[in-house]
Structure formats: structure tokens, C-alpha cells
Amino acid sequence: MQIVMTDLEFLACAERLLLAVEQNCDRINDSTDADVDNQRTGGMVTLTFRNGSQIIINQQKPLHEIWMAAKSGGYHYRFDGRCWQCTKGSGEFFEHLSRDASAQSGMALRFTE
């Protein structure tokens, strides 16, 4: 189910997601030797892993979506009132991010809301 949000509501929800990603990187770096570099530029966060691979997460304001690009592919997410769900019905954002970050880092990494 897609909920209707104003632009300000979308930006607030999207900002919480990006902040959670950054905070998860800090926690992961403090508690493991994964060394995930996270770089924030406006509405975009780039995660860079030791092997040079990246995951890019960015806001798509006109569509009220979050997009994620990883080695496994590109994904679009919409907020359903509780969490960010893939527009193709394949799961939740933090599940996908955990899966892709684990694959790209070679370590079991868990990202949470």
C-alpha cells in the first residue's frame, strides 16, 4: 500500500532513513573491522567498501522514493506508513541493504531502522 505524503513529510521520512544508514555505518565500524566509508552529499549517501565497491542511496523527491544502487542491481522504495518497501514487492529497504552490504563487504553486516 502506498500512502500519500506531502513533500515535507517525504523529506522528513527520507532524512530519517539516510541518518539511520549513517548511524548504522558508525556502529558497524565501531564494532567490526568492516571499515565501511560513508559519504553524505545532500540527499545521497555513498557507502564504499574495502574492495572499492559501492552502494549508493539517494532521495528521488519528485517520485517520493528512495533509490538504492548496489552490485546486485537498482531498487526503488516507497514508504508504506511503517517502512520503506521495494516498489517491485521484493522486500524492505534495510533487509536489502543488509544483504547487499554483506555481499559486497564479505562480512555479515546488519543495518536496522
Contacts in CASP RR format, 6 or more apart in sequence:
PFRMAT RR
TARGET T0000
AUTHOR 0000-0000-0000
METHOD contacts of the structure
MODEL  1
MQIVMTDLEFLACAERLLLAVEQNCDRINDSTDADVDNQRTGGMVTLTFR
NGSQIIINQQKPLHEIWMAAKSGGYHYRFDGRCWQCTKGSGEFFEHLSRD
ASAQSGMALRFTE
1 80 0 8 1.000
2 78 0 8 1.000
2 80 0 8 1.000
3 79 0 8 1.000
3 80 0 8 1.000
3 81 0 8 1.000
5 13 0 8 1.000
5 64 0 8 1.000
5 79 0 8 1.000
7 61 0 8 1.000
7 64 0 8 1.000
10 61 0 8 1.000
10 64 0 8 1.000
10 79 0 8 1.000
11 59 0 8 1.000
11 61 0 8 1.000
13 79 0 8 1.000
14 43 0 8 1.000
14 59 0 8 1.000
14 66 0 8 1.000
17 57 0 8 1.000
17 66 0 8 1.000
17 84 0 8 1.000
17 93 0 8 1.000
17 113 0 8 1.000
18 40 0 8 1.000
18 43 0 8 1.000
18 45 0 8 1.000
18 57 0 8 1.000
18 59 0 8 1.000
20 94 0 8 1.000
20 111 0 8 1.000
20 112 0 8 1.000
20 113 0 8 1.000
21 38 0 8 1.000
21 45 0 8 1.000
21 47 0 8 1.000
21 57 0 8 1.000
21 97 0 8 1.000
21 111 0 8 1.000
22 38 0 8 1.000
22 40 0 8 1.000
22 45 0 8 1.000
24 111 0 8 1.000
24 112 0 8 1.000
25 36 0 8 1.000
25 37 0 8 1.000
25 38 0 8 1.000
25 47 0 8 1.000
28 34 0 8 1.000
28 36 0 8 1.000
28 109 0 8 1.000
28 111 0 8 1.000
29 35 0 8 1.000
29 36 0 8 1.000
32 107 0 8 1.000
32 109 0 8 1.000
34 49 0 8 1.000
34 50 0 8 1.000
34 105 0 8 1.000
34 107 0 8 1.000
34 109 0 8 1.000
35 49 0 8 1.000
35 50 0 8 1.000
36 47 0 8 1.000
36 48 0 8 1.000
36 49 0 8 1.000
36 101 0 8 1.000
36 105 0 8 1.000
36 109 0 8 1.000
37 47 0 8 1.000
37 48 0 8 1.000
37 49 0 8 1.000
38 45 0 8 1.000
38 46 0 8 1.000
38 47 0 8 1.000
38 48 0 8 1.000
39 45 0 8 1.000
39 46 0 8 1.000
39 48 0 8 1.000
43 58 0 8 1.000
43 59 0 8 1.000
44 56 0 8 1.000
44 57 0 8 1.000
44 58 0 8 1.000
44 59 0 8 1.000
45 56 0 8 1.000
45 57 0 8 1.000
45 58 0 8 1.000
46 54 0 8 1.000
46 55 0 8 1.000
46 56 0 8 1.000
46 57 0 8 1.000
47 54 0 8 1.000
47 55 0 8 1.000
47 56 0 8 1.000
47 57 0 8 1.000
47 101 0 8 1.000
48 54 0 8 1.000
49 101 0 8 1.000
49 104 0 8 1.000
49 105 0 8 1.000
50 105 0 8 1.000
51 104 0 8 1.000
51 105 0 8 1.000
53 71 0 8 1.000
53 104 0 8 1.000
55 68 0 8 1.000
55 69 0 8 1.000
55 70 0 8 1.000
55 97 0 8 1.000
55 100 0 8 1.000
55 101 0 8 1.000
55 104 0 8 1.000
56 68 0 8 1.000
56 69 0 8 1.000
57 66 0 8 1.000
57 67 0 8 1.000
57 68 0 8 1.000
57 97 0 8 1.000
58 66 0 8 1.000
58 67 0 8 1.000
59 65 0 8 1.000
59 66 0 8 1.000
59 67 0 8 1.000
60 66 0 8 1.000
60 67 0 8 1.000
60 76 0 8 1.000
63 76 0 8 1.000
64 78 0 8 1.000
64 79 0 8 1.000
65 76 0 8 1.000
65 77 0 8 1.000
65 78 0 8 1.000
65 87 0 8 1.000
66 76 0 8 1.000
66 77 0 8 1.000
66 84 0 8 1.000
66 93 0 8 1.000
67 74 0 8 1.000
67 75 0 8 1.000
67 76 0 8 1.000
67 77 0 8 1.000
68 74 0 8 1.000
68 75 0 8 1.000
68 77 0 8 1.000
68 93 0 8 1.000
68 96 0 8 1.000
68 97 0 8 1.000
68 100 0 8 1.000
69 75 0 8 1.000
70 96 0 8 1.000
70 100 0 8 1.000
70 104 0 8 1.000
71 100 0 8 1.000
71 103 0 8 1.000
71 104 0 8 1.000
72 99 0 8 1.000
72 100 0 8 1.000
72 103 0 8 1.000
75 86 0 8 1.000
75 88 0 8 1.000
75 90 0 8 1.000
75 96 0 8 1.000
76 86 0 8 1.000
76 87 0 8 1.000
76 88 0 8 1.000
77 84 0 8 1.000
77 85 0 8 1.000
77 86 0 8 1.000
77 87 0 8 1.000
77 93 0 8 1.000
78 84 0 8 1.000
78 85 0 8 1.000
78 87 0 8 1.000
79 85 0 8 1.000
83 92 0 8 1.000
83 93 0 8 1.000
83 94 0 8 1.000
83 113 0 8 1.000
84 92 0 8 1.000
84 93 0 8 1.000
84 94 0 8 1.000
85 91 0 8 1.000
85 92 0 8 1.000
85 93 0 8 1.000
86 92 0 8 1.000
86 93 0 8 1.000
86 96 0 8 1.000
90 96 0 8 1.000
94 111 0 8 1.000
94 112 0 8 1.000
94 113 0 8 1.000
97 111 0 8 1.000
98 109 0 8 1.000
98 110 0 8 1.000
98 111 0 8 1.000
101 109 0 8 1.000
101 111 0 8 1.000
102 108 0 8 1.000
102 109 0 8 1.000
END
